[in-house]
Amino acid sequence: MLIKFEANDDLAEALKAHYGQRVASKAFSMAAADVLGLAQSNQELHDVIDSQRIEIRRLQGIIEQARGAAAQLLEKTGQGDLLNDSVPNSRPGSAGPAPIGSERGTISPMPGESMIAFVDRLSRSKANG
């Protein structure tokens, strides 16, 4: 079948270079033959992207639920905010752990003390004691 059309010279040169052809008509013919397969591949990739976006939103929801549950657990157990490595100040009348050196003998982080400082303090007390 003979097909005639006007083509942009830059496009014809780009297609000839892409397909390794000397004649523009052969390059255009090869491009036309590739188009349906490329369109199919493109649609399949869009479908994959769409399903991955849905999965990402689902996983983000799970992460947010887990983050909320972890925050509640940390608050209820008095462990502080482990994400920024600090221990919250005890509320008056709270049943939180007694600080180190209290008459009850409980060893726990001081309010506002980082976990690293707490472990260092414990190591020093073991070395001195």
MDTraj code that builds the backbone (N, CA, C; nanometers):
import mdtraj as md
import numpy as np

residues = "MET LEU ILE LYS PHE GLU ALA ASN ASP ASP LEU ALA GLU ALA LEU LYS ALA HIS TYR GLY GLN ARG VAL ALA SER LYS ALA PHE SER MET ALA ALA ALA ASP VAL LEU GLY LEU ALA GLN SER ASN GLN GLU LEU HIS ASP VAL ILE ASP SER GLN ARG ILE GLU ILE ARG ARG LEU GLN GLY ILE ILE GLU GLN ALA ARG GLY ALA ALA ALA GLN LEU LEU GLU LYS THR GLY GLN GLY ASP LEU LEU ASN ASP SER VAL PRO ASN SER ARG PRO GLY SER ALA GLY PRO ALA PRO ILE GLY SER GLU ARG GLY THR ILE SER PRO MET PRO GLY GLU SER MET ILE ALA PHE VAL ASP ARG LEU SER ARG SER LYS ALA ASN GLY".split()
xyz = np.array([
    [0.0853, -0.1167, 0.0000],
    [0.0000, 0.0000, 0.0000],
    [0.0900, 0.1231, 0.0000],
    [0.0584, 0.2168, -0.0835],
    [0.1350, 0.3391, -0.0937],
    [0.0654, 0.4474, -0.0133],
    [0.1410, 0.5094, 0.0791],
    [0.0869, 0.6189, 0.1607],
    [0.1789, 0.7386, 0.1415],
    [0.1186, 0.8543, 0.1125],
    [0.1963, 0.9764, 0.0939],
    [0.1544, 1.0787, 0.1987],
    [0.2542, 1.1475, 0.2544],
    [0.2253, 1.2554, 0.3497],
    [0.3462, 1.3467, 0.3595],
    [0.3244, 1.4655, 0.4090],
    [0.4327, 1.5602, 0.4336],
    [0.4882, 1.5322, 0.5725],
    [0.6203, 1.5326, 0.5845],
    [0.6833, 1.5050, 0.7131],
    [0.7852, 1.6133, 0.7442],
    [0.7975, 1.6428, 0.8696],
    [0.8963, 1.7370, 0.9183],
    [1.0350, 1.6772, 0.8956],
    [1.1265, 1.7567, 0.8421],
    [1.2613, 1.7068, 0.8121],
    [1.3339, 1.6604, 0.9385],
    [1.3182, 1.7329, 1.0490],
    [1.3854, 1.6939, 1.1738],
    [1.3343, 1.5587, 1.2238],
    [1.2020, 1.5381, 1.2130],
    [1.1443, 1.4107, 1.2549],
    [1.1937, 1.2975, 1.1654],
    [1.1977, 1.3220, 1.0353],
    [1.2439, 1.2192, 0.9419],
    [1.3894, 1.1828, 0.9722],
    [1.4734, 1.2807, 0.9977],
    [1.6140, 1.2537, 1.0284],
    [1.6274, 1.1775, 1.1611],
    [1.5467, 1.2154, 1.2599],
    [1.5518, 1.1466, 1.3900],
    [1.5094, 1.0008, 1.3761],
    [1.4046, 0.9744, 1.2986],
    [1.3590, 0.8367, 1.2780],
    [1.4612, 0.7557, 1.1978],
    [1.5219, 0.8164, 1.0972],
    [1.6245, 0.7459, 1.0199],
    [1.7403, 0.7068, 1.1120],
    [1.7811, 0.7986, 1.1996],
    [1.8918, 0.7693, 1.2919],
    [1.8506, 0.6615, 1.3922],
    [1.7286, 0.6713, 1.4436],
    [1.6814, 0.5752, 1.5441],
    [1.6756, 0.4329, 1.4876],
    [1.6239, 0.4191, 1.3663],
    [1.6057, 0.2864, 1.3074],
    [1.7233, 0.2429, 1.2193],
    [1.8240, 0.3289, 1.2069],
    [1.9406, 0.2934, 1.1260],
    [1.9085, 0.2800, 0.9779],
    [1.8220, 0.3625, 0.9292],
    [1.7798, 0.3572, 0.7886],
    [1.8344, 0.4791, 0.7135],
    [1.8560, 0.4592, 0.5836],
    [1.9002, 0.5703, 0.4987],
    [1.7822, 0.6410, 0.4348],
    [1.6715, 0.5691, 0.4236],
    [1.5529, 0.6234, 0.3567],
    [1.4454, 0.6503, 0.4603],
    [1.3889, 0.7700, 0.4571],
    [1.2888, 0.8113, 0.5557],
    [1.1642, 0.7241, 0.5495],
    [1.1234, 0.6817, 0.4313],
    [1.0005, 0.6019, 0.4205],
    [1.0136, 0.4693, 0.4960],
    [1.1320, 0.4085, 0.4906],
    [1.1530, 0.2849, 0.5656],
    [1.1507, 0.3120, 0.7164],
    [1.2100, 0.4217, 0.7591],
    [1.2111, 0.4568, 0.9009],
    [1.0693, 0.4833, 0.9508],
    [0.9886, 0.5552, 0.8708],
    [0.8500, 0.5806, 0.9093],
    [0.7705, 0.4505, 0.9133],
    [0.7962, 0.3610, 0.8195],
    [0.7273, 0.2320, 0.8170],
    [0.7607, 0.1512, 0.9425],
    [0.8878, 0.1516, 0.9811],
    [0.9274, 0.0783, 1.1016],
    [0.8648, 0.1410, 1.2273],
    [0.8592, 0.2739, 1.2311],
    [0.7981, 0.3427, 1.3456],
    [0.6493, 0.3094, 1.3542],
    [0.5834, 0.3068, 1.2397],
    [0.4410, 0.2733, 1.2383],
    [0.4186, 0.1302, 1.2857],
    [0.5078, 0.0395, 1.2476],
    [0.4950, -0.1000, 1.2902],
    [0.5158, -0.1130, 1.4419],
    [0.6001, -0.0285, 1.4991],
    [0.6282, -0.0338, 1.6434],
    [0.5180, 0.0282, 1.7295],
    [0.4401, 0.1166, 1.6705],
    [0.3478, 0.1982, 1.7506],
    [0.2461, 0.1169, 1.8299],
    [0.1867, 0.0151, 1.7750],
    [0.0833, -0.0607, 1.8464],
    [0.1428, -0.1357, 1.9657],
    [0.2579, -0.1968, 1.9453],
    [0.3233, -0.2662, 2.0562],
    [0.3648, -0.1697, 2.1667],
    [0.4157, -0.0537, 2.1269],
    [0.4556, 0.0466, 2.2257],
    [0.3344, 0.1017, 2.3014],
    [0.2243, 0.1205, 2.2309],
    [0.1026, 0.1686, 2.2974],
    [0.0541, 0.0656, 2.3988],
    [0.0597, -0.0625, 2.3636],
    [0.0204, -0.1693, 2.4554],
    [0.1113, -0.1711, 2.5781],
    [0.2423, -0.1634, 2.5545],
    [0.3386, -0.1610, 2.6661],
    [0.3162, -0.0399, 2.7550],
    [0.2896, 0.0726, 2.6931],
    [0.2637, 0.1954, 2.7681],
    [0.1415, 0.1798, 2.8579],
    [0.0350, 0.1209, 2.8052],
    [-0.0860, 0.1000, 2.8848],
    [-0.0599, 0.0047, 3.0011],
    [0.0153, -0.1023, 2.9747],
    [0.0488, -0.1974, 3.0814],
    [0.1297, -0.1296, 3.1914],
    [0.2231, -0.0438, 3.1531],
    [0.3031, 0.0277, 3.2533],
    [0.2173, 0.1259, 3.3339],
    [0.1238, 0.1914, 3.2679],
    [0.0316, 0.2803, 3.3405],
    [-0.0532, 0.2012, 3.4405],
    [-0.0950, 0.0814, 3.4012],
    [-0.1718, -0.0034, 3.4921],
    [-0.0880, -0.0431, 3.6137],
    [0.0393, -0.0761, 3.5903],
    [0.1294, -0.1110, 3.7006],
    [0.1468, 0.0084, 3.7940],
    [0.1676, 0.1261, 3.7362],
    [0.1841, 0.2476, 3.8176],
    [0.0595, 0.2724, 3.9007],
    [-0.0577, 0.2588, 3.8397],
    [-0.1825, 0.2802, 3.9136],
    [-0.1956, 0.1827, 4.0307],
    [-0.1647, 0.0559, 4.0065],
    [-0.1770, -0.0423, 4.1146],
    [-0.0721, -0.0170, 4.2225],
    [0.0460, 0.0278, 4.1839],
    [0.1488, 0.0589, 4.2842],
    [0.1108, 0.1816, 4.3657],
    [0.0480, 0.2790, 4.3043],
    [0.0007, 0.3965, 4.3798],
    [-0.1042, 0.3555, 4.4832],
    [-0.1934, 0.2660, 4.4438],
    [-0.2954, 0.2166, 4.5371],
    [-0.2283, 0.1430, 4.6523],
    [-0.1298, 0.0601, 4.6219],
    [-0.0577, -0.0146, 4.7259],
    [0.0195, 0.0798, 4.8179],
    [0.0790, 0.1836, 4.7619],
    [0.1509, 0.2826, 4.8434],
    [0.0542, 0.3512, 4.9391],
    [-0.0626, 0.3918, 4.8909],
    [-0.1618, 0.4560, 4.9798],
    [-0.2059, 0.3604, 5.0901],
    [-0.2237, 0.2330, 5.0566],
    [-0.2635, 0.1337, 5.1563],
    [-0.1535, 0.1180, 5.2619],
    [-0.0302, 0.1065, 5.2183],
    [0.0814, 0.0903, 5.3116],
    [0.1033, 0.2163, 5.3965],
    [0.0820, 0.3332, 5.3380],
    [0.0936, 0.4567, 5.4159],
    [-0.0110, 0.4599, 5.5268],
    [-0.1309, 0.4111, 5.4962],
    [-0.2349, 0.4032, 5.5987],
    [-0.1952, 0.3093, 5.7113],
    [-0.1378, 0.1952, 5.6754],
    [-0.0924, 0.1001, 5.7773],
    [0.0171, 0.1621, 5.8625],
    [0.1105, 0.2318, 5.7985],
    [0.2191, 0.2968, 5.8734],
    [0.1630, 0.4016, 5.9689],
    [0.0685, 0.4795, 5.9242],
    [0.0088, 0.5812, 6.0119],
    [-0.0643, 0.5163, 6.1295],
    [-0.1348, 0.4062, 6.1040],
    [-0.2017, 0.3349, 6.2129],
    [-0.0993, 0.2799, 6.3113],
    [0.0092, 0.2231, 6.2596],
    [0.1131, 0.1687, 6.3465],
    [0.1807, 0.2796, 6.4257],
    [0.2052, 0.3937, 6.3625],
    [0.2675, 0.5067, 6.4313],
    [0.1773, 0.5544, 6.5463],
    [0.0480, 0.5631, 6.5188],
    [-0.0460, 0.6043, 6.6231],
    [-0.0512, 0.5038, 6.7373],
    [-0.0534, 0.3755, 6.7032],
    [-0.0561, 0.2711, 6.8060],
    [0.0731, 0.2730, 6.8875],
    [0.1862, 0.2943, 6.8226],
    [0.3141, 0.2998, 6.8941],
    [0.3173, 0.4193, 6.9882],
    [0.2662, 0.5338, 6.9422],
    [0.2634, 0.6527, 7.0281],
    [0.1753, 0.6283, 7.1508],
    [0.0614, 0.5654, 7.1307],
    [-0.0252, 0.5344, 7.2441],
    [0.0420, 0.4374, 7.3394],
    [0.1077, 0.3360, 7.2856],
    [0.1769, 0.2384, 7.3688],
    [0.2884, 0.3043, 7.4487],
    [0.3670, 0.3892, 7.3843],
    [0.4749, 0.4584, 7.4544],
    [0.4208, 0.5491, 7.5640],
    [0.3106, 0.6155, 7.5345],
    [0.2506, 0.7032, 7.6352],
    [0.2001, 0.6222, 7.7549],
    [0.1367, 0.5100, 7.7266],
    [0.0815, 0.4284, 7.8352],
    [0.1894, 0.3591, 7.9170],
    [0.3011, 0.3248, 7.8538],
    [0.4068, 0.2551, 7.9270],
    [0.5114, 0.3496, 7.9835],
    [0.4992, 0.4794, 7.9556],
    [0.5914, 0.5775, 8.0106],
    [0.7314, 0.5662, 7.9556],
    [0.7469, 0.5179, 7.8343],
    [0.8797, 0.5005, 7.7764],
    [0.9293, 0.6239, 7.7041],
    [0.8486, 0.7234, 7.6908],
    [0.8936, 0.8453, 7.6247],
    [0.8870, 0.8329, 7.4741],
    [0.9382, 0.9334, 7.4117],
    [0.9385, 0.9386, 7.2666],
    [1.0699, 0.8817, 7.2174],
    [1.0681, 0.7554, 7.1770],
    [1.1903, 0.6898, 7.1334],
    [1.2408, 0.7457, 7.0009],
    [1.1532, 0.8142, 6.9276],
    [1.1954, 0.8687, 6.7998],
    [1.2894, 0.9866, 6.8171],
    [1.2709, 1.0678, 6.9229],
    [1.3646, 1.1781, 6.9424],
    [1.4531, 1.1544, 7.0634],
    [1.4554, 1.0335, 7.1164],
    [1.5496, 0.9885, 7.2182],
    [1.5382, 1.0665, 7.3483],
    [1.4178, 1.1008, 7.3907],
    [1.4036, 1.1692, 7.5191],
    [1.2986, 1.0986, 7.6039],
    [1.3006, 1.1271, 7.7324],
    [1.2047, 1.0695, 7.8258],
    [1.1164, 1.1841, 7.8730],
    [0.9843, 1.1682, 7.8723],
    [0.8977, 1.2785, 7.9114],
    [0.9084, 1.3070, 8.0607],
    [0.8770, 1.4304, 8.0958],
    [0.8707, 1.4658, 8.2365],
    [0.7518, 1.3941, 8.2994],
    [0.7712, 1.3446, 8.4214],
    [0.6621, 1.2762, 8.4909],
    [0.5571, 1.3782, 8.5318],
    [0.4312, 1.3387, 8.5213],
    [0.3225, 1.4252, 8.5651],
    [0.3070, 1.4106, 8.7159],
    [0.2709, 1.5173, 8.7830],
    [0.2492, 1.5073, 8.9274],
    [0.1448, 1.4005, 8.9581],
    [0.1761, 1.3177, 9.0553],
    [0.0827, 1.2133, 9.0965],
    [0.0801, 1.0955, 9.0031],
    [0.1718, 1.0896, 8.9049],
    [0.1697, 0.9773, 8.8115],
    [0.2309, 0.8546, 8.8780],
    [0.1983, 0.7415, 8.8251],
    [0.2519, 0.6163, 8.8780],
    [0.3703, 0.5717, 8.7950],
    [0.4459, 0.6686, 8.7379],
    [0.5612, 0.6370, 8.6549],
    [0.6742, 0.5798, 8.7382],
    [0.7777, 0.5345, 8.6747],
    [0.8903, 0.4753, 8.7458],
    [0.9644, 0.5788, 8.8302],
    [1.0162, 0.5332, 8.9427],
    [1.0932, 0.6221, 9.0295],
    [1.2297, 0.6460, 8.9684],
    [1.2844, 0.7674, 8.9813],
    [1.4160, 0.7947, 8.9255],
    [1.5247, 0.7196, 9.0002],
    [1.6409, 0.7101, 8.9364],
    [1.7530, 0.6403, 8.9960],
    [1.7882, 0.7054, 9.1296],
    [1.8219, 0.6242, 9.2264],
    [1.8590, 0.6751, 9.3575],
    [1.7419, 0.7010, 9.4508],
    [1.6183, 0.6672, 9.4083],
    [1.5049, 0.6903, 9.4971],
    [1.5029, 0.5828, 9.6059],
    [1.4249, 0.6088, 9.7081],
    [1.4188, 0.5128, 9.8184],
    [1.3635, 0.3779, 9.7743],
    [1.2891, 0.3738, 9.6664],
    [1.2367, 0.2458, 9.6176],
    [1.3436, 0.1693, 9.5395],
    [1.4541, 0.2352, 9.5045],
    [1.5638, 0.1670, 9.4390],
    [1.5413, 0.1372, 9.2920],
    [1.4451, 0.2004, 9.2298],
    [1.4179, 0.1761, 9.0884],
    [1.5207, 0.2502, 9.0028],
    [1.5699, 0.1833, 8.9011],
    [1.6634, 0.2470, 8.8085],
    [1.5863, 0.2771, 8.6814],
    [1.5749, 0.4055, 8.6501],
    [1.5034, 0.4470, 8.5297],
    [1.5582, 0.5813, 8.4851],
    [1.5289, 0.6195, 8.3627],
    [1.5765, 0.7490, 8.3136],
    [1.5154, 0.8632, 8.3927],
    [1.5925, 0.9691, 8.4078],
    [1.5437, 1.0909, 8.4713],
    [1.4553, 1.1623, 8.3695],
    [1.3574, 1.2394, 8.4144],
    [1.2734, 1.3141, 8.3202],
    [1.3604, 1.4011, 8.2293],
    [1.3386, 1.3917, 8.1007],
    [1.4124, 1.4699, 8.0025],
    [1.5480, 1.4126, 7.9663],
    [1.5892, 1.3037, 8.0293],
    [1.7204, 1.2446, 8.0032],
    [1.7145, 1.1601, 7.8758],
    [1.8157, 1.1763, 7.7891],
    [1.8176, 1.0972, 7.6663],
    [1.8535, 0.9528, 7.7011],
    [1.8174, 0.8616, 7.6140],
    [1.8471, 0.7212, 7.6378],
    [1.9984, 0.6978, 7.6425],
    [2.0727, 0.7700, 7.5589],
    [2.2183, 0.7546, 7.5580],
    [2.2762, 0.8005, 7.6914],
    [2.2294, 0.9158, 7.7414],
    [2.2775, 0.9653, 7.8705],
    [2.2393, 0.8687, 7.9824],
    [2.1211, 0.8104, 7.9748],
    [2.0765, 0.7149, 8.0762],
    [2.1675, 0.5925, 8.0801],
    [2.1972, 0.5385, 7.9621],
    [2.2837, 0.4202, 7.9558],
    [2.4243, 0.4554, 8.0040],
    [2.4743, 0.5735, 7.9674],
    [2.6062, 0.6170, 8.0158],
    [2.6073, 0.6277, 8.1682],
    [2.5005, 0.6841, 8.2237],
    [2.4918, 0.6992, 8.3696],
    [2.4896, 0.5628, 8.4372],
    [2.4154, 0.4680, 8.3796],
    [2.4118, 0.3329, 8.4348],
    [2.5496, 0.2680, 8.4298],
    [2.6194, 0.2862, 8.3170],
    [2.7541, 0.2276, 8.3031],
    [2.8480, 0.2854, 8.4065],
    [2.8421, 0.4167, 8.4292],
    [2.9287, 0.4803, 8.5286],
    [2.8955, 0.4308, 8.6688],
    [2.7659, 0.4121, 8.6971],
    [2.7291, 0.3683, 8.8329],
    [2.7743, 0.2241, 8.8569],
    [2.7709, 0.1412, 8.7537],
    [2.8195, 0.0031, 8.7677],
    [2.9712, 0.0008, 8.7899],
    [3.0425, 0.0898, 8.7178],
    [3.1878, 0.0957, 8.7310],
    [3.2292, 0.1473, 8.8680],
    [3.1488, 0.2394, 8.9227],
    [3.1801, 0.2968, 9.0532],
    [3.1287, 0.2122, 9.1675],
    [3.0354, 0.1264, 9.1421],
    [2.9717, 0.0510, 9.2494],
    [3.0198, -0.0874, 9.2536],
])
top = md.Topology()
chain = top.add_chain()
for i, resn in enumerate(residues, 1):
    res = top.add_residue(resn, chain, resSeq=i)
    for name in ("N", "CA", "C"):
        top.add_atom(name, md.element.get_by_symbol(name[0]), res)
traj = md.Trajectory(xyz[None], top)
